[in-house]
Amino acid sequence: MTYAAESGHWYAKDGSPAYEVQGKNGQMRATTLRDARKLTLYPSVTTIIRCAAAPGLERWKAEQVLLAALTLPRREDEAEKEWLDRVWRDAGEQGKKAAERGTEIHAAIEQRLLGREFDKSYQPHVSGALFALDQVCGSQQWKPEKSFTDAFLGYGGKVDLHSDEWVIDFKSKEFSAEDEMDTYDTHWMQLAAYANGLQRPEARCGIVYVSASVPGVAKLVELTEEQIEKGWGMFHSLLQYWQAKTGYKP
């Protein structure tokens, strides 16, 4: 099974994903804004959030470039442009590998929650995530991978996990059991948009961080009411900005 990242995706009015459309050559391709206008599709939460600067992400990308430059010395008689191209490619590969690993961990957790078989090499990651959920949330009737559309405001998305009480997002990164985990304004916007899109504005929201470097370590960080309120205000403003910029409101 292929698990695509949610970023830049689109949703139909009934909430179903519309990530791809059939091209003129008969092959499936990624949905574009032009397609969305024709088909009345709704932009994803992540698409809207990307309108804002993400200093943390940009710093991480810059660090990958610096690390690549340190580990890839310029060859003798190598032109500067050729060396820079190698550095950029290597940095891009590192980011791609990190994203793929995160997608695989997420997929394993999803399949476990759906009661399906999953890659058992990720069993520690899955067990850690479920333990963190149980410790903070207790017994819940969890519903994984729910997609939705808010036809009134004009956006859609897919929620990693939710119940009547909680809205949860999974994120993988390298950390140890001793590390403190923080949340950022992009997280507040994402979860607030999900909670409102699911018609559960009063839901408790949390992020389950799953360690990619220490299998079995996972931590759930709950957002405060102030963070959710601020996140919703920021997201709503960005949504209006995106609609004004593109001239499109489904």
Disulfide bonds with the S-S distance in Angstrom:
none
